[in-house]
Amino acid sequence: MSNPNKDKPRPVDALFGDSGSAALPNYIVEPAQPVTTVTPPTPDETTPDLPTLTEPPPASATPAARPLEPVEPVAAEPVSPPPAMVELAAPPPAPVRPPAPLLTAEPSIFSPEPILMSRTSTEDRFAQLSDRIDRLYSDVKLDLRDSKAATDFCFELLLQARQAVEDRNFARAEFFTQSVDAKLKRSERSMKAARGIGVWLLWLWELCAFALGGALIALTYIPSLTLFGLPVALEFIVLLRAMGWGMIGGVIGALYNLPWFVQFREYDPAYNMNYFARPIVGLLVGAMLFLVSQAGILAGNITLPGNVQLGPVFLYVVAALSGFKQEYVTEFFDSLLKIIFRVPQVPKGLKPPQAPTK
């Protein structure tokens, strides 16, 4: 059965073409319809003049439309679904800066102008000092527990440091805490040095010097004392006795100072030379005092009632005391020499700098 519409032309065949049908005339696109004229409102004084819409040109003035060419069908691309909406996280809040610390003006030891210091840093310093004092109390009780004198000395310094902290005197508190710290270090070094062989050698030398001074004194009491077959003069005997007593005084001074410094944990090996030289210095001080007595400045022979001659006993006592406290003797002779002789003038360029006076 044949299709009656097979040879009947279809409008769609004119657009896409049909090989089995005759070509039909192309379709013509009609021109656009006239546009309705729109009149704008009357402009005010401040609005610039706007161009007025006019009617489009007549259809005769419009160029003839070109016939449409056949267009091949284009496969439509699949439209991807819109991307899912991502919920953005809220930005983190801005960090809150702490308020700036208050500034306080404190004087400086190097400049008369005040220096701005943070009150927070000052509080931290005082807190650190307070903790430091607590630790020093524990260290003193542990390291100096066998020395009551050294412990009491350190506790007194720590008491003053605590009072300075409460008074907010930073410099004074720091001074006392550093003093206690230095005392603990000296104590440790003193105990270590006191157990060394150097102290025992010093004790041996002092005993030998004491024996030598006693031998000089005892030698002068030998009857009919001669030297190289010649009788010894009385003045030489007085000299030997003064030197012997001065040497014994020096030994007494060394034996007094050495145990004292060890007991108070202040023994310094750097003073070993002083302990070694004190007997020798005492011997020389006795000789100088003998010269002073010969000049008539120091008392001579002492005579007791009944015409008993004791000799220059006062000289021997002064020689022994001078050997014991040699510092006083050297200071006395230094002052005496300054009185007799004028003070030497030091060149200006070599004078030590003087502290400025207020």
MOBEL-V185968 format. One record per backbone hydrogen bond with DSSP energy under -0.5 kcal/mol. CO is the residue of the C=O (numbers start at 1). NH is the residue of the N-H. Records with the same first field share a line. If there is no record, write none. Layout:
CO=NH  NH
This chain:
2=4
3=6
5=8
10=13  14
11=14  15
12=15  16
13=17
18=21
27=68
37=39
38=40  53
58=61  62
78=80
85=87
86=88
95=97
102=119
104=106  117
106=115
111=108
115=106
117=104
118=122
119=123
120=124
121=125
122=126
123=127
124=128
125=129
126=130
127=131
128=132
129=133
130=134
131=135
132=136
133=137
134=138
135=139
136=140
137=141
138=142
139=143
140=144
144=147
147=151
148=152
149=153
150=154
151=155
152=156
153=157
154=158
155=159
156=160
157=161
158=162
159=163
160=164
161=165
162=166
163=167
164=169
165=168
168=170
169=173
170=174
171=175
172=176
173=177
174=178
175=179
176=180
177=181
178=182
179=183
180=184
181=185
182=186
183=187
184=188
185=189
186=190
187=191
188=192
189=193
190=194
191=195
193=196
196=200
197=201
198=202
199=203
200=204
201=205
202=206
203=207
204=208
205=209
206=210
207=211
208=212
209=213
210=214
211=215
212=216
213=217
214=218
215=219
216=220
217=220
218=221
219=222
222=225
225=232
227=230
230=227
233=237
234=238
235=239
236=240
237=241
238=242
239=243
240=244
241=245
242=246
243=247
244=248
245=249
246=250
247=251
248=252
249=253
250=254
251=255
252=256
253=257
254=258
255=259
256=260
257=261
258=262
259=263
260=264
261=266  267
262=265
268=271
269=272
271=275
272=276
273=277
274=278
277=281
278=282
279=283
280=284
281=285
282=286
283=287
284=288
285=289
286=290
287=291
288=292
289=293
290=294
291=295
292=297  298
293=296
302=304  310  311
304=307  308
307=309
308=304  310
311=302  313
312=316
313=317
314=318
315=319
316=320
317=321
318=322
319=323
320=324
321=325
324=326
325=329
326=330
327=331
328=332
329=333
330=334
331=335
332=336
333=337
334=338
335=339
336=340
337=341
344=346
347=350  351
348=351
